[in-house]
Amino acid sequence: MTTLWIVVNVLIYTFILNVLYRQTYNLIFILAKRPLTWVLVISIIGIINVIFAYMMSWNPRTVITVILLLSFLNFSPSPPKGVSKDKFKGMVNDVYLDWGIIKGSFKNKLGYFGFVISSLGSYVLLFGESCSADICKPIFERMLF
């Protein structure tokens, strides 16, 4: 039963973060046409997500599993068979230009990497441990004291 509970936990946690990621993309990036604001918001969500998990004393393995799974789910797709990478990039950029967003593909990737780096960085700071003289403390606590 414990394994089933962990899997359900990971799936629910991933679903909630994925919906949050994609809806902020839809509302801020596309509808409001503010891609750089979305990059900032999604990076902050990555940090807040890990801080929330740390404050709730969640299992670090669950947190990193969800971060990696979410990173995999939101990675840009490869071009379809028979379409070159350059042509695919051009088609994607044309769609963004139709929406009124210049360099949309680049800004989308910037937000993606902002989320991944902020999540992983805050994970290392909050859940990583630094040991000295047989005393292990979280890196964040060691930085403060």
Secondary structure by P-SEA (a helix, b strand, c coil): caaaaaaaaaaaaaaaaaaaaaaaaaccccccccaaaaaaaaaaaaaaaaaaaaaacccaaaaaaaaaaaaaaaccccccccccaaaaaaaaaaaaaaacccaaaaaaaaaaaaaaaaaaaaaaaacbbbbcccccccaaaaaac
